Amino acid sequence: LEDAITEIPMSLAGAPMLSETITSGTCFLRYAAKCSTLLPRMFPEAAESSRMIASKVVAKARGILSLSICTYGDGTVCNLLMTAVRFVHVCETSAKLPAIALHFEQRLVECLEGLAG
């Protein structure tokens, strides 16, 4: 997952790759949360791994979303935004990463405001 995040280009062309990586990251966060809850002694690093993955995903998304996404009219940006909203929800709930979720949520709101106005 870390390699996939690193390989995403910081361009509009990276948006589809980012959507896929966010989906994988969402699954990872849910898995890590279950490991932390059910088997905390076996997976003590699960919380830190979740924090690291979520931070990297948010940093990459922030960079791509800051581009002029209004020019991307094929639905990719909509898919990216919907996937990102699900990621924010998992950060808030399962992964218990409210600060990361809030930061990403604020960026998404800014992005949507930019699209609207």
Wavefront OBJ file of the C-alpha trace (Angstrom):
o trace
v 0.000 0.000 0.000
v 2.852 2.383 0.784
v 4.425 1.673 -2.609
v 1.100 2.255 -4.349
v 0.744 5.632 -2.627
v 4.276 6.617 -3.628
v 3.721 5.641 -7.274
v 0.650 7.861 -7.738
v 1.629 10.853 -9.874
v 0.785 14.288 -8.469
v -1.346 15.130 -11.461
v -4.936 14.754 -12.563
v -3.913 11.478 -14.176
v -3.218 10.186 -10.666
v -6.851 10.606 -9.572
v -8.026 7.133 -10.706
v -4.988 5.502 -9.074
v -5.650 7.479 -5.913
v -9.281 6.288 -5.828
v -8.111 2.676 -6.003
v -5.493 3.262 -3.322
v -8.006 4.981 -1.043
v -10.303 1.961 -1.408
v -7.433 -0.358 -0.451
v -6.481 1.979 2.394
v -10.042 1.907 3.682
v -9.943 -1.891 3.786
v -6.569 -1.777 5.534
v -7.842 0.643 8.179
v -10.823 -1.606 8.917
v -8.582 -4.678 9.115
v -6.066 -2.918 11.371
v -8.873 -1.700 13.632
v -10.179 -5.250 14.038
v -6.664 -6.519 14.767
v -6.156 -3.797 17.386
v -9.465 -4.621 19.029
v -9.471 -8.409 18.862
v -5.748 -9.225 19.016
v -3.956 -6.237 20.536
v -0.934 -8.204 21.722
v -0.364 -9.798 18.331
v -0.654 -6.535 16.411
v 0.629 -3.721 18.646
v 1.775 -1.741 15.601
v -1.659 -1.728 13.935
v -2.646 1.696 15.250
v 0.626 3.307 14.196
v 0.445 1.645 10.773
v -3.089 2.979 10.340
v -1.998 6.478 11.251
v 0.938 6.326 8.820
v -1.133 4.972 5.898
v -3.965 7.425 6.501
v -1.542 10.354 6.666
v 0.132 9.367 3.408
v -3.197 8.896 1.628
v -4.429 12.280 2.837
v -1.210 14.021 1.782
v -1.423 12.555 -1.710
v -5.129 13.343 -2.008
v -4.583 16.902 -0.818
v -2.017 17.407 -3.565
v -4.190 15.977 -6.323
v -7.359 17.714 -5.153
v -5.540 21.045 -5.100
v -5.122 20.835 -8.869
v -7.639 22.391 -11.185
v -10.063 19.487 -11.008
v -12.879 21.391 -12.683
v -11.287 20.473 -16.007
v -11.658 16.763 -15.341
v -15.149 16.102 -16.702
v -15.302 12.328 -17.064
v -16.531 11.531 -13.553
v -13.121 10.622 -12.153
v -13.143 13.501 -9.695
v -16.634 12.582 -8.521
v -15.471 9.003 -7.931
v -12.418 10.274 -6.092
v -14.490 12.543 -3.867
v -17.007 9.791 -3.018
v -14.200 7.354 -2.240
v -12.538 10.006 -0.090
v -15.749 10.574 1.885
v -15.883 6.857 2.704
v -12.226 7.008 3.767
v -12.969 9.946 6.080
v -15.822 7.956 7.642
v -13.558 4.957 8.314
v -10.871 7.250 9.759
v -13.461 8.709 12.132
v -15.051 5.430 13.177
v -13.129 2.173 12.791
v -9.588 3.543 12.739
v -10.187 6.142 15.469
v -8.139 8.801 13.673
v -10.343 11.866 14.172
v -7.625 14.462 13.546
v -6.726 12.964 10.180
v -10.394 12.617 9.284
v -11.110 16.237 10.189
v -8.144 17.525 8.215
v -9.147 15.533 5.120
v -12.796 16.472 5.511
v -11.863 20.173 5.568
v -9.868 19.735 2.361
v -12.805 17.971 0.699
v -15.148 20.810 1.667
v -12.722 23.345 0.184
v -12.551 21.289 -2.979
v -16.331 21.080 -3.287
v -16.691 24.800 -2.626
v -14.200 25.403 -5.429
v -16.265 23.268 -7.786
v -19.471 25.053 -6.847
v -18.278 28.548 -7.112
l 1 2 3 4 5 6 7 8 9 10 11 12 13 14 15 16 17 18 19 20 21 22 23 24 25 26 27 28 29 30 31 32 33 34 35 36 37 38 39 40 41 42 43 44 45 46 47 48 49 50 51 52 53 54 55 56 57 58 59 60 61 62 63 64 65 66 67 68 69 70 71 72 73 74 75 76 77 78 79 80 81 82 83 84 85 86 87 88 89 90 91 92 93 94 95 96 97 98 99 100 101 102 103 104 105 106 107 108 109 110 111 112 113 114 115 116 117
